[in-house]
Amino acid sequence: MADEESRGAGQFHDFKQVKSLLLDPSEKSAGLIKDRMIDIGLRDIVSCSKVGELPSLLKEHTPDLLLLDVDGDRDAVCQAIQALRSQDQKGGNPFAVIVGVTASNNRETVTAALEAGVDSLLSKPVETAGLRACLREQIDDRADFIATDDYVGPDRRPGDREPSDEELVSLEVPNDLKSKANGEPPSPEDAQARLEATMRSLATQRVWHLTRRLSELAENARKAMAAGNDFPLLGECVEAMEGVIAKIGELEGEHALPGIAEVIASARAALATISMAGEGLTARHFELLRVHADSVEVAMKQDEATRASLVTELERAVSAVKGRGAAAGEGPQDEGAEKGGYSFKVRFLAWWEGVEPSDVMAARQGSS
């Protein structure tokens, strides 16, 4: 009973089964940290000095614990953390405990590491007691995770925040450091099942936030189109919408998220109407994309019959916009708003096709 109470208090964790990875560009610093890791009982330790080595080591070694120097090549390390957490870089355990190690502790470094998704930060020089306390916290009181359109990692929102209708749901994620240190490692089958289920839940959260982002971009583009004089904003919105739709489709494909494959296919078709619209491009095209963004969330919550009906209506809307895009009076009122002698619509079409506005005009004259 005394042993169980001690283990519960985090005093006698056994780290022999824990797989760990240490990144430090300094051979001397890496040696000192590795000694401290051995002091607390870690034995399965892989070391590297270059960020570029991380992807292959994460895939081959699948560490439960990462100690990463964030001072050397901070941006590259933070990108590697984000790629692991979101699984944009395939392989490795996205829920491994990640400890950022820093000698500087400056605000920029700390902020970048936290926003990348580290669990904790540890100051150099690393001491045995400090490392042990850091890992004990991650075993006994690790934060739950949240996922947004651009972040997967520990939930650091204040506990006294006001709830909202769009409140993120935090999830307890697999913690192999904890299970192994407590002598209770899951079977490979159980570990894989838990990993996949958690990743699917977080992917669903990411899709929800991506649809909100898509809706916002579509509305901004609609306003720019209606105004007829904000070509740079419209171009940025269209490029961003392409990326968001592609990411939602990628998440759906990886995690078999229910009900959205057909809606995303229709959203791609809706986006394609922009390139086909030419001089008939209207604000209606972007309103159609906003409707698709809202439909993704609806589709995820409905039964198969309702989803089928929704997709049918979306396909009809896409066809209608294709047919009505060139209708009189539907284009932006920009005929008097010229830049460099070319109308807004001509400049947009040139951007879309990657040519000069003069080429668009020449092609139009040649076809008339």
Helices and strands as residue ranges (DSSP letters): H 2-8, E 19-23, H 27-39, E 44-48, G 51-53, H 54-61, E 65-69, H 74-86, E 97-102, H 107-116, E 120-123, H 128-140, E 145-147, E 152-154, H 176-181, H 188-227, H 231-255, H 261-277, G 278-280, H 283-301, H 304-324, H 344-353, H 357-367
